[in-house]
């Protein structure tokens, strides 16, 4: 889970910001396009969602879905800066 949190955090942290929020991205867009193994993609999506839910719990991200079987969107709600 820690590895997933770091990966998702880095990816969300690199998105354009508008105040304390980043842009919305789909969960699917976090998976590289070159990955073709469907089982690996499904496993990766589950891991990214789990990490995203943990980030929501920590107040660092937001997740939304417009309806059943619709894309899942994520964005960073607080980007921690390390100086």
Beta strands, then each sheet from edge to edge (+ up, - down):
strand 1: 17-18
strand 2: 21-22
strand 3: 25-26
strand 4: 61-65
strand 5: 72-76
sheet 1: 1+ 2-
sheet 2: 3+ 5- 4+
end
